[in-house]
Each structure stands twice: as C-alpha cells, then as structure tokens.
C-alpha cells in the first residue's frame, strides 16, 4: 500500500488512517476496520485490505494506533493493565470521527484483543469481529516469544524491519510491548470475563504453529463470547496467518462475512 494516509485529529493527537473504497461495493455494506498487532502498522498488512475489500464488496479502513506508523508518538504515562481497554474506546471515537455508525473489526494479536474489547464495551457499534492470534490471558509461551523477539531486536534484523514502518517511534513501541507484557503487574492479566459481553458473530483464527499463544487462547474466546463463534486453526501458519497462509485466511474471512450486512 503506497497511498499516503490522512491524519485524523483525536484529543490532541493525529491518527493516520487509510480508507480503501471498493469499486464493486454492494450497497451500504458495513465497512471492515483493520487493527494491527503490537509491532504493526497500516503498511504491515500489505495488500490484504485491498484483497478483502474486493472479495467482499466492502470499504476497508486501516489505521495506525497512537505511537505507531505515521500516527502521533506516544504521550502520557507508561502502559498499565488496561491499555487495550483504552484503545478499544479510542477506536469508537475514531469511528465517530470517520462518520461510521457500525464497523466489522479484523484484528491481529493486540489488535484482535482490542477488537474483542471494543465489541464488548460498545456492542451497538460492532457488527462482527475477526481475530487472528489474539490473546485474552498471559501464557508462558507468550513471554518466551517476547524474549525471543528481544534477542532478534538486539542482534538480528527485527529493529531494521520495524524502522521501515515506524521510523523514530520504533524504540518506544518495542519497549512498550516488551516491558508491559513482562511486568509483574501484567502476569495476572485476563479479559475472559470482559469479553463475555460480546454478542456479535466472531471468527477466531490462529496459526497451528503460533509461537505467542496456544489453542487455549482460541478456546477461551469461543467459550467466553455470547455471539456465534467459529474457530479455525490455520495449518502452515504461525502468529501471522494472513502472511503465512494468505489464501486460506482470505477465504475464511470472506466466507465468514458473506452473511453480514
């Protein structure tokens, strides 16, 4: 994706947003909003938003949360246990700024968790949720994956890869993720009770070889939400099925959305 995003003012900061209209849009269908992972940005989704929009006949919206990509840098105190709850509320404010009464959310990792919280806290605004590698509690495998990422950042090419998407925001966002998730105060983080209020349809995807979470995350989401929930463990994929198994992921999401207004 090469088009420059627009900057939407929100509470003293600017949020980078890219709107992708669909030439074959079928009436006033609910748009899909993509929520990136803890190290992601608009650009890390590659061409999936365009492909999904074309496959489903929907407008697609992709944005950088504050501190990521081309949005304003982080401000305020360090993250606490409820940082994703606040991001869920900020998402609904962004929907207001964009003039969207309802949205379908497609979230990866942290983005998937935020999508579930948004659907729980603002049920009238969210028509459906797709999660990919989302977390609802902390596992040992998650912390091991973060430690491996720290090693790659220090001695591998992860830092250079992140710089391409985040520039001078890279160090702050990487530390925000690694420090928060490994902090003692975060060990007991668990939002399964919070997402019991989700009443919309939910598609829960996870790679079979995900190094950041087990199938227990998927099962916890399916069992917790009130809405109809479908799970799919994606073969040949790890933490990012939309890159590691793009064809399967696109087909699953397109099929799931076929019955949504």
C-alpha positions in Angstrom: 0.0 0.0 0.0 1.6 3.2 -1.1 -1.1 5.9 -0.8 -0.4 8.4 2.0 -2.9 8.1 4.9 -5.0 11.0 6.0 -4.4 12.3 9.6 -7.4 12.4 11.8 -7.3 14.7 14.8 -8.3 13.0 18.1 -7.8 14.5 21.5 -4.7 16.5 20.7 -3.0 13.7 18.6 -3.3 12.7 15.0 -4.2 9.2 13.9 -3.1 8.0 10.4 -6.0 6.4 8.6 -6.2 4.9 5.1 -9.7 4.4 3.6 -9.9 2.0 0.7 -13.2 2.3 -1.2 -14.4 -0.8 -3.1 -15.3 -0.2 -6.8 -17.7 -3.2 -6.6 -19.3 -2.2 -3.3 -22.7 -3.8 -2.9 -24.9 -1.1 -1.4 -24.3 0.2 2.0 -22.4 -2.7 3.4 -20.7 -2.4 6.8 -17.0 -1.5 6.3 -14.2 -3.6 7.7 -11.6 -1.9 10.0 -8.2 -3.5 10.4 -6.4 -3.3 13.8 -2.7 -4.1 13.7 -0.6 -6.1 16.1 1.8 -4.8 18.9 4.5 -4.1 16.3 2.4 -3.4 13.3 1.1 -0.6 11.2 -1.0 0.2 8.2 1.8 -1.0 6.0 2.4 -4.3 7.7 -1.0 -5.6 6.4 0.5 -5.5 2.9 -2.3 -6.0 0.3 -4.8 -7.9 2.4 -7.1 -4.9 3.0 -7.5 -4.4 -0.8 -8.0 -8.0 -1.5 -10.6 -8.4 1.3 -12.4 -5.3 0.1 -12.6 -6.7 -3.4 -13.6 -10.1 -2.3 -16.4 -8.9 0.0 -17.6 -5.7 -1.8 -16.9 -3.5 1.3 -15.0 -0.4 2.1 -11.9 -1.2 4.2 -10.2 1.1 6.7 -6.7 0.7 8.1 -5.2 2.8 10.8 -2.1 3.3 12.9 -2.8 3.5 16.6 -1.1 6.3 18.5 2.7 5.6 18.8 2.8 3.5 15.5 3.4 4.1 11.9 2.5 7.7 10.9 0.3 8.5 13.9 1.5 10.8 16.7 4.1 9.4 19.1 3.2 8.0 22.5 2.2 10.6 25.1 1.4 10.2 28.8 2.4 7.7 31.4 3.7 4.1 30.7 1.2 1.4 29.8 -0.8 -0.3 32.5 -3.0 -3.4 32.6 -5.9 -1.6 30.9 -4.1 -0.1 27.9 -6.1 -2.2 25.4 -9.4 -1.2 27.0 -8.5 2.4 26.3 -7.6 1.6 22.8 -11.0 -0.1 22.3 -12.7 3.2 23.5 -10.4 5.2 21.2 -11.4 3.1 18.3 -15.0 4.0 18.8 -14.1 7.7 18.9 -12.2 7.2 15.6 -15.4 5.6 14.1 -17.2 8.8 15.1 -14.6 11.0 13.5 -15.0 8.9 10.3 -18.8 9.1 10.4 -19.2 5.3 10.8 -22.2 4.1 12.7 -21.1 0.5 12.6 -18.0 -1.5 11.7 -16.7 -5.0 11.3 -13.3 -5.4 13.0 -10.4 -7.5 11.9 -7.7 -7.5 14.5 -4.3 -9.2 14.6 -2.7 -10.1 18.0 -3.1 -7.0 20.2 -5.4 -5.7 17.5 -7.6 -8.8 17.9 -7.8 -8.3 21.7 -8.7 -4.6 21.2 -11.4 -5.7 18.7 -13.0 -8.1 21.2 -12.9 -5.4 23.9 -14.5 -2.8 21.6 -17.3 -5.3 20.7 -17.9 -5.9 24.5 -17.8 -2.3 25.5 -19.7 -0.8 22.6 -21.9 -3.6 21.3 -24.1 -1.3 19.2 -21.2 -0.2 17.1 -19.5 -3.5 16.2 -21.3 -5.8 13.7 -18.8 -8.7 13.7 -15.2 -9.5 14.8 -12.4 -11.4 13.2 -9.4 -12.2 15.4 -6.0 -13.6 14.4 -3.6 -14.6 17.1 -5.5 -12.7 19.8 -4.7 -13.0 23.5 -7.1 -13.0 26.4 -4.7 -14.0 29.1 -0.9 -14.4 29.6 0.8 -17.7 28.8 4.3 -18.8 29.3 4.7 -19.3 25.5 3.8 -15.7 25.0 6.5 -14.5 27.3 9.0 -16.8 25.7 8.1 -15.4 22.3 8.6 -11.9 23.6 12.1 -12.8 24.9 12.9 -14.3 21.5 11.8 -11.0 19.9 14.1 -9.1 22.2 17.0 -11.2 21.1 16.2 -10.6 17.5 15.8 -6.9 18.1 19.2 -6.7 19.8 21.2 -9.0 17.5 19.1 -9.8 14.5 17.2 -7.7 11.8 14.0 -7.1 13.7 14.9 -3.5 14.6 15.7 -2.6 10.9 12.5 -4.2 9.8 10.5 -2.2 12.3 12.3 1.1 11.4 10.8 0.8 7.9 7.3 1.0 9.2 7.7 3.2 12.3 10.8 5.3 12.0 11.7 7.2 15.2 8.8 5.6 17.0 10.4 2.2 16.8 12.2 2.0 20.2 9.3 3.4 22.2 6.7 1.0 20.7 9.0 -2.0 21.1 9.7 -1.3 24.7 6.1 -0.5 25.4 5.2 -4.1 24.3 8.1 -6.0 25.8 8.2 -4.1 29.2 4.4 -4.2 29.7 3.8 -7.8 28.9 6.8 -9.0 31.1 6.0 -6.7 34.0 4.9 -8.5 37.3 1.7 -6.4 37.3 0.7 -7.9 34.0 1.1 -11.6 34.8 -2.5 -11.9 36.1 -4.0 -10.0 33.1 -7.1 -11.9 31.9 -10.0 -10.4 30.0 -12.2 -13.5 29.5 -14.8 -12.0 31.9 -14.7 -8.7 30.0 -15.4 -10.3 26.6 -18.5 -12.2 27.9 -20.4 -9.1 26.7 -19.6 -9.7 23.1 -22.8 -10.5 21.3 -21.9 -10.2 17.6 -20.5 -13.1 15.5 -16.8 -13.8 16.0 -14.3 -15.7 13.8 -11.3 -16.8 15.8 -8.2 -17.7 13.8 -4.8 -18.8 15.0 -1.9 -20.4 13.3 -1.2 -24.0 14.3 2.5 -23.1 14.9 1.9 -19.8 16.7 4.9 -19.1 18.9 3.0 -16.5 21.0 -0.1 -18.5 22.1 -1.7 -21.9 22.3 -5.0 -23.1 21.2 -6.3 -22.4 24.7 -6.5 -18.7 23.7 -8.9 -19.6 20.9 -11.0 -21.9 23.0 -11.2 -19.3 25.8 -12.5 -16.7 23.3 -15.1 -19.1 21.7 -16.4 -20.1 25.2 -16.5 -16.6 26.6 -18.4 -14.6 24.0 -22.2 -14.7 23.7 -22.3 -14.3 19.9 -21.9 -17.2 17.5 -18.2 -18.0 17.4 -16.3 -20.1 15.0 -12.7 -21.2 15.4 -10.1 -22.3 12.9 -6.5 -23.4 13.5 -4.7 -22.4 10.3 -2.3 -25.1 9.1 1.1 -24.0 7.9 0.8 -20.7 9.8 2.4 -19.3 12.9 1.5 -15.9 14.5 0.6 -14.2 11.3 -1.8 -16.3 9.1 -2.6 -13.5 6.7 1.1 -13.6 5.6 1.9 -17.3 6.2 -1.3 -18.7 4.7 -2.9 -15.8 2.8 -5.2 -17.8 0.6 -6.7 -19.8 3.4 -7.1 -16.7 5.6 -8.7 -14.6 2.9 -11.2 -17.5 2.0 -12.1 -18.0 5.7 -12.7 -14.3 6.3 -14.6 -13.8 3.1 -16.9 -16.7 3.8 -17.5 -15.5 7.4 -18.5 -12.1 6.1 -20.8 -13.4 3.4 -23.8 -13.3 5.7 -23.1 -10.0 7.3 -24.9 -6.8 6.2 
